[in-house]
Amino acid sequence: MIMEIQETIVNKVAQSGLVTVDLAHFAPQGDRVLYDIKDNLFHGLILREKDFREFVKTHDWAQYTGKYVAITCTADAIVPTWAYMLLANRLAPYAEEVVFGDLATMETLLYERALAHVDMEVYRDQRVVVKGCGDIEVPESAFVKFTAMLSKVAKSIMYGEPCSTVPVFKRKA
């Protein structure tokens, strides 16, 4: 006769009272698109106003509907400010958001706006673990912004996973 021994597995992480926050949940949903004005430069060097205005007038801007668009120029060229303004004006009726810069800059701005609407009171006096990795890449700037906000209300802040954390902040008693 074989006797079965059954042990109760205790989830110590669940009992620890830690609040885990995945910053990826704050990322706005939608396609990100980079519009590089270098494709509008004559010989990759200069912007011809007449040609550019014709392009802006005839281009299908509806393809950017609901998308987050970053406008930039990756060529080593001097682009007048009004050119970026023309693009922004044409994109505005279609795009969810238009920003100047690369995709990383846009992601930073999107997270800053999203984090500005977070009710930090839910974290008051809590032990918070800010999740370190996941399926969606979160810019470093979001971790910095969120930590600065969280430091004002949380009891402690850790980085990583509940089973393996790096201490970041602990309020003195």
QUIMO-V724650 format. One record per residue. RES is the residue in one letter. PHI is phi in whole degrees, -180 to 180 (NA if undefined). PSI is psi in degrees with one decimal (* if undefined). Layout:
# QUIMO-V724650
res:RES phi:PHI psi:PSI
res:RES phi:PHI psi:PSI
This chain:
# QUIMO-V724650
res:M phi:NA psi:124.7
res:I phi:-99 psi:129.3
res:M phi:-96 psi:129.4
res:E phi:-91 psi:133.3
res:I phi:-112 psi:125.5
res:Q phi:-115 psi:125.5
res:E phi:-104 psi:145.9
res:T phi:-89 psi:124.6
res:I phi:-88 psi:126.7
res:V phi:-105 psi:125.8
res:N phi:-88 psi:94.3
res:K phi:-68 psi:-29.3
res:V phi:-64 psi:-44.2
res:A phi:-65 psi:-31.9
res:Q phi:-85 psi:-6.8
res:S phi:-74 psi:-16.5
res:G phi:79 psi:14.8
res:L phi:-78 psi:143.3
res:V phi:-108 psi:121.2
res:T phi:-99 psi:132.4
res:V phi:-121 psi:124.6
res:D phi:-105 psi:108.0
res:L phi:-62 psi:-20.6
res:A phi:-61 psi:-25.4
res:H phi:-67 psi:-18.1
res:F phi:-91 psi:-4.8
res:A phi:-71 psi:126.5
res:P phi:-63 psi:139.3
res:Q phi:-81 psi:140.1
res:G phi:143 psi:160.3
res:D phi:-71 psi:142.6
res:R phi:-107 psi:133.5
res:V phi:-132 psi:137.7
res:L phi:-104 psi:121.3
res:Y phi:-102 psi:112.9
res:D phi:-101 psi:113.3
res:I phi:-67 psi:-10.2
res:K phi:-58 psi:-28.2
res:D phi:-70 psi:-12.8
res:N phi:-101 psi:1.7
res:L phi:-85 psi:141.3
res:F phi:-76 psi:120.2
res:H phi:55 psi:26.0
res:G phi:68 psi:13.5
res:L phi:-120 psi:-44.0
res:I phi:-132 psi:155.5
res:L phi:-102 psi:117.9
res:R phi:-88 psi:119.0
res:E phi:-58 psi:-47.9
res:K phi:-61 psi:-47.5
res:D phi:-64 psi:-41.5
res:F phi:-66 psi:-43.9
res:R phi:-62 psi:-37.2
res:E phi:-66 psi:-42.9
res:F phi:-59 psi:-48.8
res:V phi:-59 psi:-37.4
res:K phi:-70 psi:-36.3
res:T phi:-103 psi:-12.1
res:H phi:-67 psi:147.4
res:D phi:-83 psi:93.4
res:W phi:-78 psi:-17.3
res:A phi:-62 psi:-21.5
res:Q phi:-64 psi:-13.1
res:Y phi:-98 psi:8.4
res:T phi:-57 psi:126.4
res:G phi:73 psi:6.6
res:K phi:-101 psi:158.6
res:Y phi:-95 psi:120.9
res:V phi:-118 psi:127.0
res:A phi:-105 psi:130.6
res:I phi:-105 psi:132.1
res:T phi:-153 psi:176.6
res:C phi:-138 psi:114.3
res:T phi:-91 psi:-5.7
res:A phi:-83 psi:154.1
res:D phi:-83 psi:77.2
res:A phi:-141 psi:155.9
res:I phi:-92 psi:117.4
res:V phi:-112 psi:125.2
res:P phi:-66 psi:146.7
res:T phi:-57 psi:-37.0
res:W phi:-61 psi:-26.7
res:A phi:-66 psi:-43.6
res:Y phi:-66 psi:-36.5
res:M phi:-65 psi:-40.9
res:L phi:-61 psi:-44.2
res:L phi:-62 psi:-45.3
res:A phi:-61 psi:-40.7
res:N phi:-63 psi:-41.0
res:R phi:-75 psi:-32.1
res:L phi:-79 psi:-31.2
res:A phi:-52 psi:-42.4
res:P phi:-68 psi:-18.3
res:Y phi:-109 psi:-46.8
res:A phi:-72 psi:149.1
res:E phi:-67 psi:-37.8
res:E phi:-155 psi:143.2
res:V phi:-127 psi:127.1
res:V phi:-133 psi:158.8
res:F phi:-95 psi:128.7
res:G phi:135 psi:-172.4
res:D phi:-89 psi:-176.9
res:L phi:-65 psi:-32.9
res:A phi:-66 psi:-40.7
res:T phi:-62 psi:-44.1
res:M phi:-62 psi:-43.8
res:E phi:-62 psi:-40.1
res:T phi:-60 psi:-47.8
res:L phi:-64 psi:-41.1
res:L phi:-64 psi:-41.9
res:Y phi:-68 psi:-40.1
res:E phi:-59 psi:-43.2
res:R phi:-66 psi:-42.6
res:A phi:-65 psi:-43.9
res:L phi:-68 psi:-26.8
res:A phi:-64 psi:-19.6
res:H phi:-100 psi:3.4
res:V phi:-78 psi:131.1
res:D phi:-79 psi:100.6
res:M phi:-72 psi:-14.4
res:E phi:-63 psi:-25.5
res:V phi:-67 psi:-15.9
res:Y phi:-102 psi:2.9
res:R phi:-60 psi:127.4
res:D phi:60 psi:22.2
res:Q phi:-97 psi:156.8
res:R phi:-96 psi:110.0
res:V phi:-111 psi:132.6
res:V phi:-109 psi:120.3
res:V phi:-91 psi:115.4
res:K phi:-60 psi:134.9
res:G phi:-89 psi:-32.5
res:C phi:-145 psi:156.3
res:G phi:-170 psi:-165.0
res:D phi:-75 psi:-27.3
res:I phi:-108 psi:130.2
res:E phi:-74 psi:130.3
res:V phi:-110 psi:130.0
res:P phi:-67 psi:148.0
res:E phi:-54 psi:-35.6
res:S phi:-59 psi:-33.1
res:A phi:-69 psi:-39.6
res:F phi:-63 psi:-41.2
res:V phi:-65 psi:-49.8
res:K phi:-61 psi:-49.0
res:F phi:-64 psi:-40.5
res:T phi:-64 psi:-41.4
res:A phi:-62 psi:-40.5
res:M phi:-70 psi:-43.2
res:L phi:-68 psi:-33.3
res:S phi:-59 psi:-22.6
res:K phi:-80 psi:-18.4
res:V phi:-127 psi:-29.3
res:A phi:-76 psi:153.4
res:K phi:-75 psi:-42.0
res:S phi:-153 psi:155.4
res:I phi:-129 psi:133.0
res:M phi:-130 psi:159.3
res:Y phi:-121 psi:139.9
res:G phi:124 psi:-136.8
res:E phi:-117 psi:152.1
res:P phi:-54 psi:-29.0
res:C phi:-85 psi:-11.3
res:S phi:-155 psi:93.3
res:T phi:-117 psi:159.0
res:V phi:-113 psi:121.3
res:P phi:-68 psi:137.1
res:V phi:-115 psi:-41.1
res:F phi:-154 psi:141.7
res:K phi:-143 psi:121.3
res:R phi:-68 psi:135.0
res:K phi:-72 psi:139.9
res:A phi:-68 psi:*
